[in-house]
Amino acid sequence: MSVLFLLISALILLYFGVGGSIAAGIMAAATVFGMYQDGWHFASILLGGLLLLFAVTLVTPSKLRKEALSRPLLNWVRGLLPKLSSTEEEALKSGSVDWDGELFSGRPDWSKLLEAEPARLTAEETAYLEGPVEKLCSMLDDWRITHELYDLPEEAWAYVKQEGFFGLVIPKEYGGKGFSATAHSEIVMKVSTRSVSAAVTVMVPNSLGPGELLAHYGTDEQKDYYLPRLAKGEEVPCFALTSPVAGSDAGAIPDKGIVCRGQWNGEEVLGLRVTWNKRYITLAPVATIIGLAIKAYDPEGLLGGEESLGVTCVLVPHDLEGVNHGARHLPMNTVFMNGPTWGQDVFIPMSQVIGGQEMIGKGWTMLLECLSIGRSISLPALGTGAGKLACLTTGAYASVREQFGRSIGNFEGVQEALEPIAGYTYMMDAARMLTAGMLDRGVRPSVPSAVLKYRNTDLMREVINHAMDVVAGRGVITGPRNFLARAYEAVPIGITVEGANILTRSLMVFGQGAIRCHPFIVDEIEAAGMEDQNRGVKAFDNVFFKHMAHTTRNGMRSLVLGISNGWLEPVPGRGNIQRYYRQLSRFASAYAVVTDICLLTVGGGLKAKQRLSGRMADCLVALYYSSAIIKQWHEDGYPEEHRHVVEWGLRRCTYDFQQSMKQAIENFPVAPLRALLKVLVFPIGAHLSAPNDRLGGQVAKSIVQDTPLRERIVRGVYVTENPDDPVGRVLNAYRLANETREMRDRLHEAIRKTDPTELEGTDMLMAHQREELVDWAVSKDVIRDDERDTLIKAMEALYEVIRVDAFDKAAIQSLSECADGKLREVERP
């Protein structure tokens, strides 16, 4: 009994996270009580005492534990822990951990999520969205931009500079707007619903660009000179990171700067002779100041240190001799300024190093900090904007488009496509807002930024593809009437830039998150790397046994919560979604224990197991987006009319987690552990199901019907009902269709009940014979005289929605003859 009581007390203490001297005392009391129950039997005293001594040694720091256990364990663990490159070590030190850390802990504190300061706009930011942003959107004709000008119109460029769109994140003391991350996200999202080309033009200087780097790291002289000029648009910036031979591996960039002396403004000064070849650089063709990421070298020892100095960020004026830019890439029929830049032995003084000479070699840390911010805002906002535009237009189109005498929005097949359009857009928006709130609280979310960039751009692809299915032929004909084409064409851009999604998913999300967000791994890696062995053992001893208790506790929680289906976990009661909280708490424990087992068994080989890390990344995505949905509903005040889209998102995410984790376990690289993992994670089987048809139909209708939920889902888009605008044409018809629905129902009913011979020989049912048909209905007293003109206007609008563009043969022929039909390539890129 002494052994049994000791084991039971130890397991209970582990489950509830009690350790140290308190745990030692409780285990001792339980063991003694067991000895008493055994009548103080010698075997009970001997076995119980020995096990108690071992248990107390494990939970209580001592010299015995350190020398007998920690020292040999450290030598063993050194071979298991992942080996980090210098760039990976810098990545771990950059950024900060917030809700992602709670998810990796295995026991997320939901009150922290609900009580965290949410994303909010100030009155000034709201006014800017309703004023200059609205005005800019009204100036943009995307067909003209992409097929006639191949650029933004001159008035739009002037307005962007005049109204400070390039200085959204520049502090006010330097002439910028000093806006929050939330405002930045809202602005990019709204502009993107009008023109992807314009959105990219606005977002890049405010995400990864010299402005943000200067604001955080620049010298006082650099800030005073450049920031006001950038804020006013007097300087157009770009930042060049990607090289042809080092795409996603930014640490391998070959571009270099050699420390030397050279001439600058008539004086000999210390500086860098820079050589670079960059591509895919947004705004490079029109930039007046070019930011570069290079590797600095000091072969002559002019700085008195090592020869290889590391990644460095510099500013190069565009008009220096040897600078080449102006050539353009054409990314998928979006015409934002993007192109290569290159230079050979271009001399710049040390004053052009961002942050000055002392920041040489610190560029990678600078970039990681700023990348985590920009990647959290720009592309996730663009993806959300595409989703909202699809909900706005495709939902309206499905409502007004009729086949077989009824709206296609009522067809189950169409609803099957509308369902993910609405559900995924709500999810994207929730994740965007959760992360923007983090940024505004001062968090630099390196892991969530990768999660958000990967998933929102991927969901953009899903949503736009479904929208194209619904709109069908209306969506594939190029022309000024098409309201989806540019979003469809832009999908691959978001997927591939700022870290291609394949590598973001398979290397970054879980690879960085498993270490960066883990409560103990970073400390263990640091202990293993200490040159002073005694100091390393001491540091390791302080953390390793906590790590083992953490892993064991999460394994127990996963098993217990799996068997009870989460019912033993106390969760918040607000919103009446306790079952989802319980599943998410259970899955967080499972995720934490599988993460630990991955690190302890696969260890340094995890980089090569990209299918495993990709599936684990998908699990984290599901946990993060579930959390975002809960947070958004909480901030909205739990409106009951939103429940079905909230539950759809939570069911989708928990089901996706289950399927991804199931695949990870079934293909786990250490085969003997698969059965154990299956028992820990799915002790009673994988029984969750995806959203059912009833719930899916409700979600689909949420963007077809004119309800407050539709307004909530599409909140933040640019809205116009101008019938000459591609989006306005659909929304104008949607409004008129809703206003005349009862009239049209009467008309359709009358047609169905009319003897077909009465309509034979007439063209009344032809689309262009609307007036004749309505006049017939008036003569039959189906439609009143005072309703006639209103109904005809609505029917004309409905027909305009289904019309597509057709071009004059001679005009198309002239396009092929323009400039002999060829684009001329430049040589260097």
C-alpha positions in Angstrom: 0.0 0.0 0.0 2.9 2.4 0.7 4.0 2.1 -2.9 0.5 2.4 -4.2 -0.3 5.5 -2.1 3.0 7.1 -3.1 2.3 6.5 -6.8 -1.2 7.8 -6.5 -0.1 11.0 -4.7 2.7 11.5 -7.2 0.4 11.3 -10.1 -2.2 13.6 -8.6 0.6 16.1 -7.8 1.9 15.9 -11.3 -1.5 16.4 -12.8 -2.1 19.6 -10.8 1.4 20.8 -11.3 2.5 20.8 -7.6 6.2 20.3 -7.0 9.1 21.1 -4.7 9.0 20.8 -1.0 5.2 20.7 -0.9 5.2 17.7 -3.2 7.9 16.0 -1.2 5.9 16.5 2.0 2.6 15.2 0.5 4.3 12.1 -1.0 6.0 11.4 2.3 2.7 11.6 4.2 1.0 9.4 1.7 3.8 6.8 1.9 3.8 6.7 5.7 0.0 6.3 5.6 0.5 3.4 3.3 3.0 1.8 5.7 0.4 2.2 8.5 -2.2 0.5 6.3 0.3 -2.4 5.8 0.8 -2.8 9.5 4.3 -1.4 9.3 5.4 -4.5 7.3 9.1 -4.6 6.6 8.7 -4.9 2.8 6.3 -2.0 2.8 8.8 0.2 4.7 11.7 -0.9 2.6 10.1 -0.5 -0.9 8.1 2.6 0.1 11.1 4.2 1.6 13.4 3.6 -1.4 10.8 4.9 -3.8 10.1 7.9 -1.7 13.8 8.7 -1.5 14.0 8.5 -5.3 10.9 10.6 -5.8 12.1 13.3 -3.3 15.4 13.3 -5.1 13.6 14.0 -8.4 11.4 16.9 -7.1 13.8 18.5 -4.7 17.0 20.3 -6.0 20.1 18.9 -4.3 23.8 18.2 -4.9 22.9 14.5 -5.2 20.4 15.1 -8.0 22.8 17.4 -9.8 25.7 15.0 -9.8 24.0 11.7 -10.0 21.3 12.6 -12.5 21.7 16.0 -14.1 25.3 15.7 -15.2 24.9 12.4 -17.1 21.5 13.4 -18.4 23.0 16.6 -19.8 25.5 14.7 -21.9 22.7 12.5 -23.2 20.4 15.4 -24.0 23.1 17.3 -25.9 22.8 14.7 -28.6 19.0 15.0 -28.8 18.5 18.8 -28.8 18.2 20.4 -32.2 21.4 22.0 -33.5 20.7 25.7 -34.2 22.5 27.8 -36.8 23.5 31.3 -35.9 20.5 32.7 -37.8 18.2 30.3 -35.9 19.7 31.4 -32.6 19.0 35.0 -33.5 15.5 34.1 -34.5 14.9 32.5 -31.1 16.0 35.7 -29.4 13.9 38.0 -31.5 10.2 38.5 -31.1 8.1 37.6 -28.1 5.6 34.9 -26.9 2.0 35.6 -26.1 -1.1 33.4 -26.6 1.0 31.0 -28.7 3.0 30.2 -25.5 -0.2 29.3 -23.7 -1.1 26.9 -26.5 2.3 25.2 -26.3 2.0 25.0 -22.5 -0.7 22.3 -22.7 -2.9 24.1 -20.3 -4.1 27.4 -21.8 -5.5 30.0 -19.4 -8.6 31.1 -21.3 -9.1 34.1 -19.0 -5.9 35.5 -20.4 -7.3 35.3 -23.9 -10.7 36.8 -23.0 -9.2 39.6 -20.8 -6.4 40.6 -23.2 -6.8 44.1 -24.6 -8.5 43.7 -28.0 -7.7 45.3 -31.3 -9.4 48.8 -31.4 -9.3 51.9 -33.6 -8.9 55.4 -32.2 -11.3 58.2 -33.3 -8.4 59.6 -35.5 -7.9 56.2 -37.2 -11.6 55.7 -37.8 -11.8 59.2 -39.4 -8.8 58.3 -41.6 -10.5 55.2 -42.8 -13.8 57.0 -43.5 -12.0 59.9 -45.1 -8.7 59.5 -47.0 -9.0 55.7 -47.3 -12.5 55.9 -48.7 -11.4 58.7 -51.1 -8.4 56.7 -52.3 -10.7 53.7 -53.0 -13.1 55.8 -55.0 -10.2 56.9 -57.2 -9.2 53.3 -58.1 -10.5 51.6 -61.3 -8.8 48.2 -61.2 -9.4 47.4 -64.9 -7.8 50.7 -65.9 -4.9 50.1 -63.5 -4.2 46.5 -64.7 -5.0 46.7 -68.4 -4.5 50.2 -69.5 -2.1 52.1 -67.3 -0.1 49.1 -65.9 0.3 51.4 -62.9 -1.8 53.4 -60.4 -3.1 56.6 -62.0 -1.0 59.7 -61.3 -3.7 61.3 -59.2 -3.7 58.2 -56.9 0.1 58.3 -56.5 -0.1 62.0 -55.6 -3.0 61.3 -53.2 -1.1 58.4 -51.5 1.9 60.7 -50.8 -0.2 63.7 -49.9 -2.3 61.9 -47.3 0.6 60.1 -45.7 -0.2 56.5 -46.8 3.6 55.8 -46.8 3.9 57.1 -43.2 1.2 55.1 -41.4 3.6 53.6 -38.9 6.1 56.5 -38.7 5.8 58.3 -35.4 3.9 61.6 -35.3 7.0 63.5 -34.2 8.5 62.8 -37.5 5.5 63.7 -39.5 3.9 60.3 -39.8 0.5 59.1 -38.7 1.7 56.9 -35.8 -1.2 54.6 -36.3 -1.7 51.3 -34.5 -1.2 47.9 -36.1 -5.0 47.5 -36.1 -5.4 50.7 -38.2 -2.6 49.6 -40.5 -4.4 46.3 -41.0 -7.8 47.9 -41.6 -6.4 50.3 -44.1 -4.6 47.6 -46.1 -7.7 45.4 -46.0 -10.0 48.1 -47.2 -7.8 49.2 -50.1 -7.2 45.6 -51.1 -11.0 45.1 -51.7 -10.7 47.8 -54.3 -7.3 47.1 -55.9 -4.6 44.6 -54.9 -2.0 46.7 -56.8 -2.9 49.7 -54.7 -3.0 47.7 -51.4 0.5 46.3 -52.0 1.8 49.8 -52.9 0.5 51.1 -49.5 1.4 48.1 -47.3 5.0 47.5 -48.2 6.5 50.8 -47.0 4.6 50.3 -43.7 5.6 46.6 -43.2 9.1 45.7 -44.3 10.7 48.9 -45.3 13.4 51.4 -44.3 10.7 53.5 -42.5 10.0 50.9 -39.8 13.7 49.9 -39.5 14.7 53.5 -39.1 12.0 54.2 -36.5 13.2 51.2 -34.4 17.0 51.2 -35.0 18.0 54.4 -36.9 20.4 57.0 -35.5 18.9 60.3 -34.5 20.4 61.9 -37.6 18.9 59.2 -39.8 15.5 59.6 -38.2 15.5 63.3 -38.4 16.5 63.3 -42.1 14.7 60.3 -43.6 11.5 59.8 -41.6 9.9 63.1 -42.4 10.7 62.7 -46.1 9.3 59.2 -46.1 6.1 60.3 -44.3 5.5 63.0 -46.8 6.2 60.8 -49.8 9.2 62.9 -50.8 11.2 59.7 -50.7 9.8 56.5 -52.1 11.3 53.5 -50.2 11.9 49.9 -51.0 13.7 47.2 -49.1 15.6 44.5 -51.0 16.1 41.2 -49.2 15.6 38.3 -51.7 18.5 37.3 -53.9 18.2 34.9 -56.9 20.2 32.1 -55.2 18.8 32.7 -51.7 15.1 32.9 -51.7 13.6 31.6 -48.5 17.1 31.1 -47.0 17.7 34.8 -46.2 20.7 33.9 -44.1 22.5 32.7 -47.2 22.3 36.0 -49.1 25.4 36.5 -51.3 25.2 40.3 -51.5 28.1 41.9 -49.7 29.6 45.1 -48.5 33.3 45.5 -48.0 34.6 47.9 -45.4 36.9 50.4 -47.0 37.6 54.1 -47.5 36.0 56.1 -50.3 34.8 59.5 -51.4 31.5 60.9 -50.1 30.5 64.5 -50.7 34.1 65.4 -51.6 35.6 63.8 -48.5 37.4 60.5 -47.8 35.4 58.6 -45.2 35.0 55.1 -43.9 32.2 53.1 -45.5 31.2 50.0 -47.4 31.6 49.1 -51.1 28.4 47.3 -51.8 27.6 44.7 -54.5 24.1 43.2 -54.8 21.7 41.5 -57.1 18.1 41.4 -55.7 14.7 40.5 -57.2 11.0 40.6 -56.4 11.5 43.9 -54.7 8.3 45.9 -54.4 8.6 49.6 -55.2 12.2 49.1 -56.5 11.3 50.5 -60.0 10.3 53.8 -58.5 12.3 53.9 -55.3 14.4 56.9 -54.4 16.0 55.2 -51.4 16.9 51.5 -51.5 17.2 49.5 -48.3 19.5 46.5 -48.7 20.2 43.4 -46.6 23.8 42.5 -47.2 26.7 40.6 -45.5 29.5 42.9 -44.3 33.1 41.9 -44.4 36.3 43.7 -43.1 39.2 42.0 -44.9 41.7 44.9 -44.0 40.7 45.0 -40.3 39.7 48.6 -40.5 37.1 48.2 -37.7 39.6 46.2 -35.6 37.5 43.0 -35.3 36.7 39.9 -37.3 36.6 39.7 -41.0 33.1 38.4 -41.4 30.7 40.9 -39.7 27.3 39.4 -40.5 24.0 40.6 -42.0 23.8 44.3 -42.2 21.0 46.7 -43.3 22.0 49.8 -45.3 20.4 52.6 -47.3 21.5 53.3 -50.8 20.3 56.5 -52.6 19.0 55.5 -56.1 21.0 58.1 -58.0 24.5 56.9 -57.0 26.7 55.7 -59.8 26.4 51.9 -60.2 22.9 51.6 -58.9 20.5 49.9 -61.3 16.7 49.9 -60.8 13.6 50.7 -62.9 13.1 47.3 -64.6 9.8 45.7 -63.7 8.5 42.3 -62.9 4.8 41.7 -63.8 3.4 39.6 -60.9 0.3 37.8 -62.2 -1.5 40.7 -63.8 -1.2 42.8 -60.7 0.8 45.9 -61.6 2.2 47.2 -58.3 5.7 48.4 -58.8 8.0 45.3 -58.4 11.3 44.6 -60.0 15.0 43.8 -59.6 17.8 46.1 -58.4 21.5 45.5 -58.6 24.7 47.3 -58.2 28.5 46.8 -58.4 31.0 48.3 -56.0 28.7 51.2 -55.0 30.3 53.1 -52.2 28.3 54.4 -49.2 29.5 55.9 -45.9 29.0 54.3 -42.5 26.2 56.9 -42.0 24.1 54.9 -44.5 24.2 51.8 -42.3 20.8 51.7 -40.5 21.6 52.4 -36.9 25.1 53.5 -37.7 28.4 51.7 -37.6 27.6 50.0 -34.3 24.7 48.1 -36.0 26.9 46.4 -38.5 26.3 42.7 -38.3 23.0 43.1 -36.4 20.8 43.3 -39.5 19.3 39.8 -39.2 17.9 40.5 -35.7 16.5 43.8 -37.0 14.9 42.1 -39.9 13.4 39.3 -37.8 11.8 41.9 -35.4 10.3 43.9 -38.3 9.3 40.8 -40.4 7.3 39.5 -37.5 5.3 42.7 -37.4 4.9 43.2 -41.2 4.1 39.5 -41.8 1.4 39.8 -39.1 -0.4 42.6 -40.9 0.1 43.0 -44.6 -0.6 39.7 -46.3 -3.1 38.5 -43.6 -5.1 41.8 -44.2 -4.9 41.3 -47.9 -6.2 37.7 -47.6 -9.0 38.8 -45.3 -9.9 41.6 -47.7 -10.2 39.1 -50.5 -12.5 36.9 -48.4 -14.7 39.8 -47.4 -14.9 40.9 -51.1 -15.9 37.4 -52.0 -18.6 37.3 -49.3 -19.9 40.7 -50.3 -20.1 40.1 -54.1 -20.6 36.3 -54.4 -23.2 36.2 -51.6 -25.1 39.0 -53.4 -24.6 37.3 -56.8 -25.9 34.0 -55.5 -29.0 35.8 -54.1 -29.9 37.6 -57.4 -28.8 35.0 -59.9 -31.8 32.8 -60.7 -32.0 29.4 -62.4 -35.1 27.3 -62.8 -37.2 30.1 -61.4 -35.4 30.5 -58.0 -32.2 32.0 -56.5 -29.1 29.8 -56.9 -28.4 30.7 -53.2 -31.1 28.2 -52.3 -29.4 25.4 -54.2 -27.6 23.0 -51.8 -24.7 22.5 -54.3 -24.1 26.3 -54.4 -24.5 26.5 -50.6 -21.7 23.9 -50.3 -19.4 26.4 -51.9 -20.8 29.5 -50.1 -20.3 27.8 -46.7 -16.5 27.9 -46.6 -16.5 31.4 -48.2 -18.4 32.7 -45.2 -16.9 30.5 -42.6 -13.3 30.9 -43.6 -13.6 34.7 -44.0 -14.9 34.9 -40.4 -11.9 32.8 -39.3 -9.4 35.0 -41.2 -10.9 38.2 -39.8 -10.8 36.8 -36.2 -7.2 35.7 -36.5 -6.2 39.0 -38.1 -7.8 40.9 -35.2 -6.4 38.7 -32.5 -2.9 39.2 -33.8 -3.3 43.0 -34.4 -4.3 43.2 -30.8 -1.1 41.5 -29.7 0.9 43.9 -31.8 -0.8 46.9 -30.2 0.0 45.6 -26.8 3.7 45.6 -27.7 4.0 41.9 -28.5 6.3 40.9 -31.4 4.6 37.7 -32.4 7.2 35.8 -34.4 5.3 32.4 -34.4 1.8 33.8 -34.8 3.0 36.0 -37.7 4.1 32.8 -39.5 0.8 31.1 -38.6 -1.2 34.0 -39.9 0.7 34.6 -43.1 0.5 30.9 -44.0 -3.1 30.3 -43.1 -4.7 33.5 -44.2 -3.2 33.4 -47.7 -4.0 29.7 -48.0 -7.6 30.4 -47.0 -7.7 33.3 -49.5 -7.0 30.7 -52.1 -9.8 28.4 -50.8 -12.3 31.2 -50.6 -11.6 32.8 -54.0 -11.7 29.4 -55.7 -15.1 28.6 -54.2 -16.3 32.1 -55.2 -15.2 31.4 -58.8 -17.2 28.2 -58.8 -20.3 30.0 -57.7 -19.9 32.9 -60.2 -18.9 30.4 -62.9 -18.7 31.8 -66.4 -19.3 35.3 -65.1 -16.0 35.1 -63.2 -13.7 33.8 -66.0 -14.4 36.4 -68.7 -11.8 39.1 -68.5 -13.1 42.7 -68.5 -14.1 45.7 -66.5 -17.3 44.0 -65.3 -15.4 41.1 -63.6 -15.3 41.6 -59.8 -13.2 38.5 -58.9 -10.6 38.2 -61.6 -7.8 40.3 -60.0 -8.3 38.6 -56.5 -8.0 35.2 -58.3 -4.9 36.2 -60.2 -3.3 37.6 -57.0 -3.7 34.4 -54.9 -0.3 32.9 -55.8 1.5 36.2 -54.9 0.3 36.0 -51.2 1.1 32.2 -51.2 4.7 32.7 -52.3 6.0 36.0 -50.9 7.3 36.9 -47.4 8.3 33.2 -47.0 6.8 30.7 -49.4 3.9 28.8 -47.7 5.4 25.4 -48.2 8.5 26.3 -46.2 6.6 28.5 -43.7 4.4 25.5 -42.9 6.9 22.8 -42.9 9.9 24.6 -41.3 8.9 27.8 -39.6 5.6 27.4 -37.7 6.3 24.2 -35.7 10.1 24.3 -36.1 10.4 27.7 -34.4 7.3 27.4 -32.3 8.3 24.1 -30.6 11.4 25.8 -29.3 10.5 29.5 -29.1 7.2 28.9 -27.3 8.2 25.9 -25.2 8.5 26.8 -21.5 11.8 24.9 -21.0 13.6 24.0 -24.3 15.3 27.3 -24.8 16.8 27.2 -21.3 18.0 23.6 -21.9 19.6 24.5 -25.2 21.4 27.4 -23.5 22.6 25.1 -20.7 23.8 22.5 -23.2 25.8 25.2 -25.0 27.6 26.6 -22.0 31.4 26.3 -22.0 31.6 26.2 -18.2 30.4 22.6 -17.5 29.6 23.1 -13.9 27.5 26.2 -14.7 25.8 24.3 -17.5 24.9 21.4 -15.2 23.5 23.7 -12.6 21.4 25.5 -15.2 20.2 22.2 -16.7 19.3 20.9 -13.3 17.1 23.9 -12.6 15.0 23.2 -15.7 15.2 19.6 -16.9 13.1 18.0 -14.1 10.5 20.7 -14.5 10.4 19.8 -18.2 9.9 16.1 -17.4 7.1 16.9 -15.0 5.6 19.2 -17.6 5.7 16.4 -20.2 4.3 13.8 -17.8 1.6 16.1 -16.7 0.5 16.9 -20.2 0.5 13.2 -21.1 -1.7 12.5 -18.1 -4.0 15.4 -18.9 -4.3 14.3 -22.5 -5.2 10.8 -21.5 -7.7 11.8 -18.8 -9.3 14.5 -20.8 -9.4 12.2 -23.8 -11.2 9.5 -21.9 -13.7 12.1 -20.3 -14.0 14.0 -23.6 -12.8 17.0 -21.7 -15.5 17.0 -19.1 -13.0 17.1 -16.2 -11.6 20.5 -17.3 -13.0 23.6 -15.8 -13.7 26.1 -18.6 -15.5 29.5 -19.0 -19.2 29.5 -19.3 -19.7 32.6 -21.4 -21.2 32.0 -24.8 -22.4 28.5 -24.0 -19.5 26.9 -25.9 -18.1 24.9 -23.1 -17.7 21.8 -25.2 -15.4 23.6 -27.6 -13.3 24.9 -24.7 -13.0 21.4 -23.3 -11.9 20.0 -26.7 -9.4 22.7 -27.2 -8.0 22.3 -23.7 -7.7 18.5 -24.3 -6.1 19.1 -27.7 -3.6 21.7 -26.2 -2.4 19.1 -23.7 -2.1 16.5 -26.5 -0.2 18.9 -28.7 2.2 19.8 -25.9 3.0 16.2 -25.1 3.4 15.2 -28.8 5.7 18.2 -29.2 7.9 17.1 -26.4 8.0 13.5 -27.7 9.0 14.9 -31.1 11.8 16.9 -29.6 13.0 14.1 -27.4 13.0 11.4 -30.1 13.4 13.1 -33.4 15.4 16.0 -32.0 17.9 17.5 -34.4 16.4 15.5 -37.3 13.1 17.4 -37.1 14.2 19.8 -39.9 14.3 16.8 -42.3 10.9 15.5 -41.2 8.9 18.2 -42.9 5.7 16.2 -43.3 5.7 15.7 -39.5 6.4 19.4 -38.8 3.9 20.5 -41.4 1.1 18.4 -39.8 2.1 19.7 -36.3 2.0 23.2 -37.8 -1.6 22.5 -39.0 -2.5 21.5 -35.5 -1.2 24.8 -34.1 -3.1 26.7 -36.8 -6.3 25.0 -35.7 -5.7 25.8 -32.0 -4.8 29.4 -32.9 -7.8 30.1 -35.2 -10.2 28.5 -32.7 -8.8 30.9 -30.0 -9.3 33.8 -32.4 -12.9 32.9 -33.1 -13.7 32.7 -29.4 -11.9 36.0 -28.8 -13.8 37.7 -31.7 -17.2 36.5 -30.5 -16.3 37.6 -27.0 -15.4 41.1 -28.1 -18.6 41.3 -30.2 -20.7 40.6 -27.0 -21.8 37.0 -27.9 -24.6 38.0 -30.3 -26.8 34.9 -30.7 -27.3 35.6 -34.4 -23.5 34.9 -34.9 -23.7 31.5 -33.2 -23.9 29.3 -36.3 -20.8 30.9 -38.0 -18.9 30.7 -34.7 -19.8 27.1 -34.1 -19.0 26.3 -37.7 -15.5 27.7 -37.3 -14.9 25.9 -34.0 -16.1 22.6 -35.4 -14.0 23.1 -38.5 -10.9 23.8 -36.5 -11.3 21.0 -33.9 -12.0 18.5 -36.7 -8.9 19.8 -38.7 -6.8 19.4 -35.5 -8.0 15.9 -35.1 -7.2 14.9 -38.7 -3.8 16.5 -38.7 -2.8 15.0 -35.4 -4.1 11.6 -36.5 -1.9 11.7 -39.6 1.1 12.9 -37.6 0.7 9.9 -35.2 0.0 7.3 -37.9 3.2 8.5 -39.7 5.4 9.2 -36.7 9.0 8.5 -37.6 9.7 6.4 -34.5 7.3 3.6 -35.2 7.2 1.9 -31.7 5.8 5.1 -30.3 2.8 5.3 -32.5 0.6 3.1 -30.4 1.5 5.0 -27.2 0.8 8.4 -28.9 -2.6 7.1 -30.2 -3.6 6.0 -26.6 -2.5 9.4 -25.1 -4.2 11.5 -27.7 -7.2 9.4 -28.9 -7.9 7.0 -26.1 -11.5 6.5 -27.2 -10.9 7.1 -30.9 -11.0 10.1 -33.2 -14.8 10.8 -33.2 -15.1 14.5 -34.0 -16.9 15.3 -37.3 -16.8 18.3 -39.6 -19.6 20.8 -39.7 -22.8 19.1 -40.8 -25.0 20.1 -43.7 -27.6 21.8 -41.5 -25.0 24.1 -39.9 -23.3 24.6 -43.3 -26.5 25.7 -44.9 -27.0 28.3 -42.2 -23.5 29.6 -42.7 -24.0 29.8 -46.5 -27.2 31.8 -46.1 -25.4 34.3 -43.8 -23.8 36.0 -46.8 -26.8 35.6 -49.1 -29.5 37.1 -46.9 -29.4 40.8 -46.0 -28.8 40.4 -42.3 -26.6 41.9 -39.5 -24.4 38.9 -39.7 -23.6 39.5 -43.4 -22.8 43.1 -42.4 -20.5 41.8 -39.7 -18.7 39.4 -41.9 -18.0 42.0 -44.7 -17.3 44.9 -42.3 -14.3 47.0 -43.5 -14.7 46.5 -47.2 -15.1 49.4 -49.7 -18.8 49.5 -50.6 -20.4 51.2 -53.6 -23.7 50.8 -55.3 -22.7 52.6 -58.5 -24.2 50.5 -61.3 -21.2 51.4 -63.5 -18.8 49.8 -61.1 -18.0 46.1 -61.1 -18.8 45.7 -57.4 -21.5 48.4 -57.4 -23.3 46.7 -60.2 -23.8 43.6 -58.1 -24.7 45.5 -54.9 -27.2 47.7 -56.7 -28.9 44.6 -58.1 -28.9 43.0 -54.7 -30.6 46.0 -53.1 -33.2 46.2 -55.9 -33.8 42.5 -55.8 -34.5 42.5 -52.1 -36.8 45.5 -52.5 -38.8 43.8 -55.3 -38.7 40.2 -54.1 -42.4 40.0 -53.4 -43.2 41.5 -56.8 -40.9 39.1 -58.6 -42.3 36.2 -56.7 -45.8 37.1 -57.9 -44.5 37.4 -61.4 -42.8 34.0 -61.3 -45.9 32.4 -59.8 -48.0 33.8 -62.5 -45.7 32.5 -65.3 -45.8 29.0 -63.7 -49.6 29.0 -63.6 -50.0 30.4 -67.1 -50.9 28.0 -70.0 -47.7 27.8 -72.1 -49.7 28.3 -75.3 -50.6 31.8 -74.1 -46.9 32.8 -74.2 -46.1 30.9 -77.4 -44.9 33.0 -80.3 -43.9 35.9 -78.1 -40.5 37.0 -76.8 -41.8 38.0 -73.4 -39.5 35.5 -71.6 -36.4 36.7 -73.4 -34.0 38.6 -71.1 -34.2 41.7 -73.3 -38.0 41.7 -73.4 -38.5 42.8 -69.7 -40.9 45.6 -70.4 -43.2 43.3 -72.5 -43.2 40.7 -69.7 -44.0 43.3 -67.0 -46.8 44.8 -69.1 -48.3 41.4 -69.6 -48.2 40.9 -65.8 -49.9 44.3 -65.3 -52.6 43.4 -67.8 -53.2 40.2 -65.7 -53.4 42.3 -62.5 -50.3 40.4 -61.2 -48.3 43.6 -60.9 -49.9 47.0 -60.1 -49.4 50.0 -62.4 -47.4 51.9 -59.6 -45.0 48.9 -59.3 -44.3 48.7 -63.0 -41.3 51.0 -63.3 -39.7 49.8 -60.1 -39.9 46.2 -61.2 -38.5 46.9 -64.7 -35.6 48.8 -63.1 -34.8 45.8 -60.8 -35.0 43.3 -63.7 -32.7 45.5 -65.8 -30.2 45.5 -62.9 -30.5 41.8 -62.5 -29.7 41.3 -66.2 -26.7 43.6 -66.0 -25.2 41.4 -63.3 -25.1 38.3 -65.5 -23.7 40.2 -68.5 -20.1 39.7 -69.4 -17.6 41.8 -71.4 -17.1 41.3 -75.1 -14.5 43.3 -77.0 -14.3 44.6 -80.5 -12.2 42.4 -82.8 -10.2 45.2 -84.2 -9.4 46.6 -80.8 -8.0 43.3 -79.6 -6.0 43.0 -82.8 -4.5 46.4 -82.2 -3.3 45.3 -78.8 -1.3 42.5 -80.3 0.3 45.0 -82.7 1.2 47.5 -80.0 5.0 47.8 -79.7 5.3 44.8 -82.0 3.7 42.6 -79.4 6.9 42.1 -77.3 8.1 43.1 -73.9 11.9 43.6 -73.8 13.8 42.0 -71.0 16.7 43.6 -69.2 20.0 41.6 -69.1 21.1 41.6 -65.5 18.2 39.9 -63.6 
